[in-house]
Amino acid sequence: MLSLLLFAGALHVDLSELKTYRLQIGALALLGTVLSTLAVGYGVWLTLPLVGLQLPLLYCLLFGALISPTDPIAVMGILKSAGAPKDLELVIAGESLFNDGVGVVVFSLLLGMLVSGATPSLAHTAELLILEAGGGIVFGLVLGHVTFLLLRSIDNYQVEVLLTLAAVTGGYALARRLHLSGPLAMVVVGLVVGNHGRAKAMSDTTRRYVDMFWELLDEILNAVLFVLIGMEVLLVSFSAGIFVGAAVAMLVTLLARTLTVGLPVRALHRFFKLPTSSWKLITWGGLRGGISVALALSIPAGPERSVVLSLTYCVVVFSILVQGLTVGRVARSIVTETRSSGDSKD
């Protein structure tokens, strides 16, 4: 499901617009996600015992890694309807897209440590990250170009839709077999097909059907993920302690988002080339969704998994119901402030 969700998200990102903010997006997606993982992990590890919940540090870091990636799909429609600045939309979408890949790489590394029981050295960890992430990006570029050549060689929308599906499912399986980052590879393939492929390898008919197919598949997979976690919740015993712990996790997650993303955007707003008040929307608009749910479901069975799953469920529901329903108001307030100041970049 991760491969399909990430490809669908990357398919509609315009690289020509994204290039202007590549450094800003790279800093937020890479440094922001890693720092958020550490902040949430250690924050939860230190605060949960205060409410009577015990969770090993490695599981807390796993929770930090799976909850740090944000979901661009949920917030983009709200930003458009609120008339948010275009540059802010691009940064939020780009950061959400790439922090998914970074978060999954970090999560996979921590999960490998959990399963093997061994703690790799710092040098070995850095080597794994470089090989997985860098190799995944290179693999995605190669696979994206091959897919582009195949799409350009025919003009049949049924076959071309199936080619994109085959590239994602087959490419993700091959990347895992080669011990490369499948999620980052799928993001890159989506960017190549969505930009180069859409412009030079697809007819108008094919483009329309490819868009409709992946939009529908994205909606279906997100629905299935929430059904799965709903079924899992039936097996998880919620208690007063879990709900209190979930409230603590929500506060820690929001605080970590503010410290690792919001404050840097506010302090370095000239570097990020965004309105001064945009840090509020970037912080509050960091909604969690299907990626977090899918990662939580992949943790090996055990009592710790149940706690992580419960915390994830509560944070995601809070994110969608509370943040999702109010982020439009935050976006409109930023639009008002930007217009009254008369300078969207100051």
C-alpha positions as a LaTeX table, in Angstrom:
\begin{tabular}{lrrr}
\hline
Residue & $x$ (\AA) & $y$ (\AA) & $z$ (\AA) \\
\hline
Met1 & 0.00 & 0.00 & 0.00 \\
Leu2 & 2.86 & 2.39 & 0.77 \\
Ser3 & 4.23 & 2.18 & $-2.76$ \\
Leu4 & 0.85 & 2.95 & $-4.31$ \\
Leu5 & 0.08 & 5.81 & $-1.92$ \\
Leu6 & 3.47 & 7.46 & $-2.42$ \\
Phe7 & 3.35 & 7.17 & $-6.21$ \\
Ala8 & $-0.18$ & 8.61 & $-6.28$ \\
Gly9 & 0.93 & 11.56 & $-4.16$ \\
Ala10 & 3.99 & 12.29 & $-6.32$ \\
Leu11 & 2.13 & 11.98 & $-9.62$ \\
His12 & 0.57 & 15.45 & $-9.42$ \\
Val13 & 3.54 & 17.43 & $-8.13$ \\
Asp14 & 4.86 & 19.98 & $-10.64$ \\
Leu15 & 8.66 & 19.76 & $-10.58$ \\
Ser16 & 9.12 & 23.03 & $-12.47$ \\
Glu17 & 7.43 & 24.87 & $-9.59$ \\
Leu18 & 9.05 & 22.71 & $-6.93$ \\
Lys19 & 12.60 & 23.51 & $-8.09$ \\
Thr20 & 12.39 & 27.03 & $-6.70$ \\
Tyr21 & 11.97 & 25.64 & $-3.18$ \\
Arg22 & 14.12 & 22.50 & $-3.49$ \\
Leu23 & 16.56 & 23.53 & $-0.72$ \\
Gln24 & 13.80 & 24.55 & 1.65 \\
Ile25 & 11.81 & 21.37 & 1.01 \\
Gly26 & 14.93 & 19.21 & 1.31 \\
Ala27 & 15.82 & 20.78 & 4.67 \\
Leu28 & 12.31 & 20.33 & 6.05 \\
Ala29 & 11.86 & 16.80 & 4.71 \\
Leu30 & 15.26 & 15.45 & 5.75 \\
Leu31 & 16.37 & 17.35 & 8.84 \\
Gly32 & 12.83 & 18.08 & 10.02 \\
Thr33 & 11.75 & 14.44 & 9.85 \\
Val34 & 14.87 & 13.06 & 11.56 \\
Leu35 & 14.74 & 15.69 & 14.31 \\
Ser36 & 10.99 & 15.16 & 14.73 \\
Thr37 & 11.53 & 11.41 & 15.08 \\
Leu38 & 14.04 & 12.01 & 17.88 \\
Ala39 & 11.93 & 14.71 & 19.55 \\
Val40 & 8.72 & 12.67 & 19.52 \\
Gly41 & 10.51 & 9.43 & 20.46 \\
Tyr42 & 12.37 & 10.80 & 23.43 \\
Gly43 & 9.46 & 13.06 & 24.40 \\
Val44 & 7.03 & 10.15 & 24.54 \\
Trp45 & 9.59 & 7.95 & 26.30 \\
Leu46 & 10.05 & 10.56 & 29.05 \\
Thr47 & 6.40 & 11.56 & 29.49 \\
Leu48 & 4.44 & 8.29 & 29.18 \\
Pro49 & 5.74 & 6.91 & 32.52 \\
Leu50 & 4.25 & 9.99 & 34.19 \\
Val51 & 0.76 & 8.73 & 33.23 \\
Gly52 & 1.46 & 5.09 & 34.07 \\
Leu53 & 2.45 & 3.77 & 30.62 \\
Gln54 & 5.76 & 2.03 & 30.03 \\
Leu55 & 7.10 & 1.77 & 26.48 \\
Pro56 & 10.70 & 0.84 & 25.57 \\
Leu57 & 12.77 & 3.56 & 23.93 \\
Leu58 & 13.04 & 1.74 & 20.60 \\
Tyr59 & 9.24 & 1.50 & 20.31 \\
Cys60 & 8.97 & 5.20 & 21.21 \\
Leu61 & 11.40 & 6.02 & 18.41 \\
Leu62 & 9.39 & 3.80 & 16.04 \\
Phe63 & 6.32 & 5.81 & 16.99 \\
Gly64 & 8.26 & 9.02 & 16.36 \\
Ala65 & 9.34 & 7.80 & 12.92 \\
Leu66 & 5.86 & 6.70 & 11.82 \\
Ile67 & 4.03 & 9.77 & 13.14 \\
Ser68 & 6.48 & 12.40 & 11.80 \\
Pro69 & 5.55 & 12.06 & 8.07 \\
Thr70 & 2.60 & 14.25 & 7.09 \\
Asp71 & $-0.16$ & 13.66 & 4.56 \\
Pro72 & $-0.34$ & 16.22 & 1.71 \\
Ile73 & $-3.60$ & 14.92 & 0.22 \\
Ala74 & $-5.82$ & 15.89 & 3.13 \\
Val75 & $-4.62$ & 19.47 & 3.46 \\
Met76 & $-4.08$ & 20.52 & $-0.18$ \\
Gly77 & $-7.77$ & 20.80 & $-1.03$ \\
Ile78 & $-8.35$ & 22.94 & 2.07 \\
Leu79 & $-5.44$ & 25.24 & 1.17 \\
Lys80 & $-6.74$ & 25.75 & $-2.37$ \\
Ser81 & $-10.26$ & 26.56 & $-1.19$ \\
Ala82 & $-8.90$ & 29.00 & 1.39 \\
Gly83 & $-6.81$ & 30.78 & $-1.25$ \\
Ala84 & $-3.50$ & 30.13 & 0.52 \\
Pro85 & $-0.36$ & 31.53 & $-1.17$ \\
Lys86 & 0.89 & 29.29 & $-3.97$ \\
Asp87 & 4.44 & 29.18 & $-2.62$ \\
Leu88 & 3.15 & 27.95 & 0.74 \\
Glu89 & 1.12 & 25.23 & $-0.98$ \\
Leu90 & 4.23 & 24.06 & $-2.84$ \\
Val91 & 6.39 & 23.88 & 0.27 \\
Ile92 & 3.76 & 22.00 & 2.29 \\
Ala93 & 3.08 & 19.55 & $-0.55$ \\
Gly94 & 6.78 & 18.99 & $-1.30$ \\
Glu95 & 7.71 & 18.54 & 2.35 \\
Ser96 & 4.85 & 16.09 & 2.92 \\
Leu97 & 5.79 & 14.11 & $-0.16$ \\
Phe98 & 9.46 & 13.68 & 0.67 \\
Asn99 & 9.14 & 13.34 & 4.44 \\
Asp100 & 7.06 & 10.22 & 3.76 \\
Gly101 & 10.06 & 8.62 & 2.08 \\
Val102 & 12.52 & 9.80 & 4.73 \\
Gly103 & 10.22 & 8.70 & 7.56 \\
Val104 & 9.81 & 5.23 & 6.07 \\
Val105 & 13.60 & 4.84 & 5.70 \\
Val106 & 14.15 & 5.81 & 9.35 \\
Phe107 & 11.28 & 3.56 & 10.45 \\
Ser108 & 12.69 & 0.62 & 8.47 \\
Leu109 & 16.12 & 1.11 & 10.05 \\
Leu110 & 14.64 & 1.16 & 13.57 \\
Leu111 & 12.41 & $-1.82$ & 12.80 \\
Gly112 & 15.46 & $-3.76$ & 11.60 \\
Met113 & 17.17 & $-2.99$ & 14.91 \\
Leu114 & 14.09 & $-4.21$ & 16.79 \\
Val115 & 13.82 & $-7.48$ & 14.87 \\
Ser116 & 17.55 & $-8.29$ & 14.94 \\
Gly117 & 18.09 & $-7.11$ & 18.50 \\
Ala118 & 21.40 & $-5.50$ & 17.49 \\
Thr119 & 22.28 & $-1.82$ & 17.61 \\
Pro120 & 24.40 & $-0.81$ & 14.60 \\
Ser121 & 27.24 & 1.67 & 14.96 \\
Leu122 & 26.83 & 5.28 & 13.90 \\
Ala123 & 29.02 & 4.69 & 10.83 \\
His124 & 27.03 & 1.60 & 9.86 \\
Thr125 & 23.76 & 3.48 & 10.34 \\
Ala126 & 24.96 & 6.35 & 8.14 \\
Glu127 & 26.12 & 3.88 & 5.50 \\
Leu128 & 22.75 & 2.12 & 5.51 \\
Leu129 & 20.89 & 5.42 & 5.19 \\
Ile130 & 23.09 & 6.59 & 2.31 \\
Leu131 & 22.83 & 3.27 & 0.47 \\
Glu132 & 19.10 & 2.87 & 1.03 \\
Ala133 & 18.12 & 6.47 & 0.39 \\
Gly134 & 20.64 & 7.28 & $-2.34$ \\
Gly135 & 20.20 & 3.90 & $-4.00$ \\
Gly136 & 16.43 & 4.28 & $-3.86$ \\
Ile137 & 16.59 & 7.67 & $-5.59$ \\
Val138 & 18.90 & 6.38 & $-8.34$ \\
Phe139 & 16.75 & 3.28 & $-8.80$ \\
Gly140 & 13.65 & 5.49 & $-9.04$ \\
Leu141 & 15.26 & 7.64 & $-11.72$ \\
Val142 & 16.17 & 4.58 & $-13.80$ \\
Leu143 & 12.75 & 2.95 & $-13.37$ \\
Gly144 & 10.98 & 6.24 & $-14.10$ \\
His145 & 12.92 & 6.70 & $-17.33$ \\
Val146 & 12.22 & 3.10 & $-18.42$ \\
Thr147 & 8.52 & 3.62 & $-17.69$ \\
Phe148 & 8.60 & 6.88 & $-19.66$ \\
Leu149 & 10.10 & 5.10 & $-22.69$ \\
Leu150 & 7.43 & 2.37 & $-22.51$ \\
Leu151 & 4.63 & 4.94 & $-22.22$ \\
Arg152 & 5.99 & 6.89 & $-25.18$ \\
Ser153 & 6.18 & 3.76 & $-27.36$ \\
Ile154 & 2.40 & 3.15 & $-27.38$ \\
Asp155 & $-0.86$ & 5.08 & $-27.46$ \\
Asn156 & $-3.39$ & 2.94 & $-25.63$ \\
Tyr157 & $-4.70$ & 4.30 & $-22.35$ \\
Gln158 & $-5.65$ & 0.86 & $-20.93$ \\
Val159 & $-2.11$ & $-0.47$ & $-21.43$ \\
Glu160 & $-0.51$ & 2.75 & $-20.20$ \\
Val161 & $-2.52$ & 2.73 & $-16.98$ \\
Leu162 & $-1.43$ & $-0.87$ & $-16.41$ \\
Leu163 & 2.19 & 0.10 & $-17.14$ \\
Thr164 & 2.14 & 2.68 & $-14.34$ \\
Leu165 & 0.63 & 0.10 & $-11.99$ \\
Ala166 & 3.24 & $-2.50$ & $-12.98$ \\
Ala167 & 6.07 & 0.01 & $-12.50$ \\
Val168 & 4.93 & 0.71 & $-8.94$ \\
Thr169 & 4.20 & $-2.83$ & $-7.77$ \\
Gly170 & 7.10 & $-4.50$ & $-9.59$ \\
Gly171 & 9.52 & $-1.66$ & $-8.93$ \\
Tyr172 & 8.76 & $-1.60$ & $-5.20$ \\
Ala173 & 9.27 & $-5.36$ & $-4.92$ \\
Leu174 & 12.58 & $-5.15$ & $-6.83$ \\
Ala175 & 13.80 & $-2.23$ & $-4.70$ \\
Arg176 & 13.13 & $-4.22$ & $-1.53$ \\
Arg177 & 14.92 & $-7.20$ & $-3.05$ \\
Leu178 & 17.96 & $-4.99$ & $-3.73$ \\
His179 & 17.76 & $-3.53$ & $-0.17$ \\
Leu180 & 17.05 & $-0.04$ & $-1.50$ \\
Ser181 & 14.45 & 2.43 & $-0.28$ \\
Gly182 & 11.27 & 1.45 & $-2.10$ \\
Pro183 & 9.30 & 4.46 & $-0.79$ \\
Leu184 & 11.85 & 7.00 & $-2.03$ \\
Ala185 & 12.10 & 5.13 & $-5.33$ \\
Met186 & 8.32 & 5.33 & $-5.79$ \\
Val187 & 8.32 & 9.07 & $-5.04$ \\
Val188 & 10.97 & 9.61 & $-7.74$ \\
Val189 & 9.13 & 7.37 & $-10.24$ \\
Gly190 & 5.94 & 9.33 & $-9.56$ \\
Leu191 & 7.73 & 12.63 & $-10.16$ \\
Val192 & 9.28 & 11.41 & $-13.43$ \\
Val193 & 6.04 & 9.92 & $-14.78$ \\
Gly194 & 3.94 & 12.82 & $-13.50$ \\
Asn195 & 6.11 & 15.47 & $-15.13$ \\
His196 & 8.23 & 14.08 & $-17.97$ \\
Gly197 & 5.78 & 11.30 & $-18.81$ \\
Arg198 & 2.62 & 13.41 & $-18.69$ \\
Ala199 & 4.15 & 16.09 & $-20.92$ \\
Lys200 & 5.87 & 13.95 & $-23.55$ \\
Ala201 & 4.54 & 10.39 & $-23.41$ \\
Met202 & 0.77 & 10.63 & $-22.85$ \\
Ser203 & $-2.13$ & 11.75 & $-24.98$ \\
Asp204 & $-4.89$ & 13.86 & $-23.44$ \\
Thr205 & $-7.08$ & 10.75 & $-23.14$ \\
Thr206 & $-4.34$ & 8.73 & $-21.44$ \\
Arg207 & $-3.53$ & 11.59 & $-19.10$ \\
Arg208 & $-7.16$ & 11.85 & $-18.04$ \\
Tyr209 & $-7.53$ & 8.12 & $-17.39$ \\
Val210 & $-4.19$ & 7.85 & $-15.54$ \\
Asp211 & $-5.21$ & 10.74 & $-13.28$ \\
Met212 & $-8.64$ & 9.27 & $-12.57$ \\
Phe213 & $-7.23$ & 5.78 & $-11.91$ \\
Trp214 & $-4.62$ & 6.94 & $-9.39$ \\
Glu215 & $-6.95$ & 9.38 & $-7.66$ \\
Leu216 & $-9.50$ & 6.60 & $-7.19$ \\
Leu217 & $-6.85$ & 4.12 & $-6.05$ \\
Asp218 & $-5.51$ & 6.62 & $-3.53$ \\
Glu219 & $-8.99$ & 7.12 & $-2.06$ \\
Ile220 & $-9.64$ & 3.37 & $-1.91$ \\
Leu221 & $-6.33$ & 2.58 & $-0.20$ \\
Asn222 & $-6.77$ & 5.30 & 2.40 \\
Ala223 & $-10.26$ & 3.96 & 3.13 \\
Val224 & $-8.93$ & 0.39 & 3.39 \\
Leu225 & $-6.18$ & 1.48 & 5.78 \\
Phe226 & $-8.68$ & 3.07 & 8.13 \\
Val227 & $-10.91$ & 0.01 & 7.93 \\
Leu228 & $-7.89$ & $-2.15$ & 8.85 \\
Ile229 & $-6.96$ & 0.01 & 11.80 \\
Gly230 & $-10.63$ & 0.05 & 12.84 \\
Met231 & $-10.60$ & $-3.75$ & 12.86 \\
Glu232 & $-7.33$ & $-3.72$ & 14.82 \\
Val233 & $-8.85$ & $-1.37$ & 17.38 \\
Leu234 & $-11.48$ & $-4.01$ & 18.10 \\
Leu235 & $-8.64$ & $-6.20$ & 19.37 \\
Val236 & $-6.92$ & $-3.46$ & 21.36 \\
Ser237 & $-8.06$ & $-2.94$ & 24.92 \\
Phe238 & $-8.43$ & 0.79 & 25.45 \\
Ser239 & $-8.14$ & 2.03 & 29.00 \\
Ala240 & $-8.11$ & 5.35 & 30.78 \\
Gly241 & $-4.31$ & 5.16 & 30.81 \\
Ile242 & $-4.19$ & 4.68 & 27.03 \\
Phe243 & $-6.41$ & 7.71 & 26.42 \\
Val244 & $-4.33$ & 9.85 & 28.77 \\
Gly245 & $-1.17$ & 8.57 & 27.08 \\
Ala246 & $-2.69$ & 9.40 & 23.68 \\
Ala247 & $-3.39$ & 12.96 & 24.86 \\
Val248 & 0.24 & 13.25 & 25.94 \\
Ala249 & 1.38 & 11.85 & 22.57 \\
Met250 & $-0.75$ & 14.43 & 20.74 \\
Leu251 & 0.83 & 17.29 & 22.70 \\
Val252 & 4.35 & 15.91 & 22.20 \\
Thr253 & 3.75 & 15.47 & 18.46 \\
Leu254 & 2.46 & 19.03 & 18.05 \\
Leu255 & 5.31 & 20.43 & 20.13 \\
Ala256 & 7.87 & 18.47 & 18.11 \\
Arg257 & 6.31 & 19.73 & 14.86 \\
Thr258 & 6.53 & 23.30 & 16.15 \\
Leu259 & 10.16 & 22.96 & 17.26 \\
Thr260 & 11.51 & 21.09 & 14.22 \\
Val261 & 9.49 & 22.73 & 11.42 \\
Gly262 & 7.46 & 25.70 & 12.62 \\
Leu263 & 10.16 & 27.62 & 14.47 \\
Pro264 & 12.84 & 27.20 & 11.76 \\
Val265 & 10.37 & 28.53 & 9.17 \\
Arg266 & 9.56 & 31.46 & 11.44 \\
Ala267 & 13.18 & 32.24 & 12.33 \\
Leu268 & 14.52 & 31.77 & 8.78 \\
His269 & 11.55 & 33.08 & 6.82 \\
Arg270 & 13.83 & 34.94 & 4.40 \\
Phe271 & 15.60 & 31.68 & 3.51 \\
Phe272 & 12.28 & 29.85 & 3.14 \\
Lys273 & 10.84 & 32.77 & 1.11 \\
Leu274 & 7.46 & 32.43 & 2.82 \\
Pro275 & 5.14 & 34.85 & 4.63 \\
Thr276 & 6.21 & 35.46 & 8.23 \\
Ser277 & 3.05 & 33.89 & 9.67 \\
Ser278 & 3.24 & 30.79 & 7.46 \\
Trp279 & 4.88 & 28.81 & 10.29 \\
Lys280 & 1.44 & 28.55 & 11.91 \\
Leu281 & $-0.05$ & 26.79 & 8.89 \\
Ile282 & 2.98 & 24.54 & 8.36 \\
Thr283 & 2.75 & 23.47 & 12.00 \\
Trp284 & $-1.02$ & 23.07 & 12.29 \\
Gly285 & $-1.42$ & 21.77 & 8.72 \\
Gly286 & 0.90 & 18.80 & 9.34 \\
Leu287 & $-1.91$ & 16.24 & 9.19 \\
Arg288 & $-1.22$ & 12.55 & 9.73 \\
Gly289 & $-2.91$ & 9.91 & 7.59 \\
Gly290 & $-2.54$ & 6.62 & 5.76 \\
Ile291 & 1.27 & 6.38 & 5.89 \\
Ser292 & 1.32 & 6.45 & 9.69 \\
Val293 & $-1.43$ & 3.86 & 9.88 \\
Ala294 & 0.30 & 1.52 & 7.43 \\
Leu295 & 3.60 & 1.72 & 9.31 \\
Ala296 & 1.95 & 1.10 & 12.68 \\
Leu297 & 0.28 & $-2.03$ & 11.31 \\
Ser298 & 3.68 & $-3.37$ & 10.15 \\
Ile299 & 5.18 & $-3.57$ & 13.67 \\
Pro300 & 5.54 & $-7.17$ & 14.92 \\
Ala301 & 2.74 & $-8.39$ & 17.21 \\
Gly302 & 3.13 & $-7.84$ & 20.91 \\
Pro303 & 1.85 & $-5.72$ & 23.81 \\
Glu304 & 4.11 & $-2.81$ & 22.79 \\
Arg305 & 2.63 & $-2.89$ & 19.28 \\
Ser306 & $-0.85$ & $-2.52$ & 20.76 \\
Val307 & 0.22 & 0.60 & 22.66 \\
Val308 & 1.92 & 2.13 & 19.59 \\
Leu309 & $-1.13$ & 1.28 & 17.45 \\
Ser310 & $-3.50$ & 2.89 & 19.96 \\
Leu311 & $-1.37$ & 6.04 & 20.18 \\
Thr312 & $-1.14$ & 6.23 & 16.38 \\
Tyr313 & $-4.88$ & 5.77 & 15.98 \\
Cys314 & $-5.67$ & 8.54 & 18.46 \\
Val315 & $-3.13$ & 11.00 & 17.02 \\
Val316 & $-4.32$ & 10.40 & 13.44 \\
Val317 & $-7.99$ & 10.80 & 14.43 \\
Phe318 & $-7.18$ & 13.99 & 16.34 \\
Ser319 & $-5.16$ & 15.25 & 13.38 \\
Ile320 & $-7.99$ & 14.68 & 10.91 \\
Leu321 & $-10.95$ & 15.77 & 13.05 \\
Val322 & $-9.44$ & 18.68 & 14.98 \\
Gln323 & $-6.56$ & 19.98 & 12.85 \\
Gly324 & $-8.24$ & 19.09 & 9.55 \\
Leu325 & $-11.46$ & 20.92 & 10.42 \\
Thr326 & $-9.65$ & 24.07 & 11.59 \\
Val327 & $-6.67$ & 24.34 & 9.21 \\
Gly328 & $-8.81$ & 26.22 & 6.69 \\
Arg329 & $-9.39$ & 28.93 & 9.27 \\
Val330 & $-5.64$ & 29.18 & 9.90 \\
Ala331 & $-4.99$ & 29.40 & 6.14 \\
Arg332 & $-7.53$ & 32.18 & 5.71 \\
Ser333 & $-6.03$ & 34.14 & 8.61 \\
Ile334 & $-2.60$ & 33.93 & 6.94 \\
Val335 & $-4.09$ & 35.14 & 3.63 \\
Thr336 & $-5.64$ & 38.09 & 5.48 \\
Glu337 & $-2.38$ & 38.92 & 7.26 \\
Thr338 & $-0.40$ & 38.65 & 4.01 \\
Arg339 & $-2.77$ & 40.97 & 2.14 \\
Ser340 & $-2.82$ & 43.52 & 4.95 \\
Ser341 & 0.98 & 43.55 & 5.13 \\
Gly342 & 1.23 & 43.89 & 1.36 \\
Asp343 & 4.35 & 41.72 & 1.17 \\
Ser344 & 4.01 & 37.94 & 1.03 \\
Lys345 & 7.76 & 37.35 & 1.40 \\
Asp346 & 8.57 & 39.66 & 4.28 \\
\hline
\end{tabular}
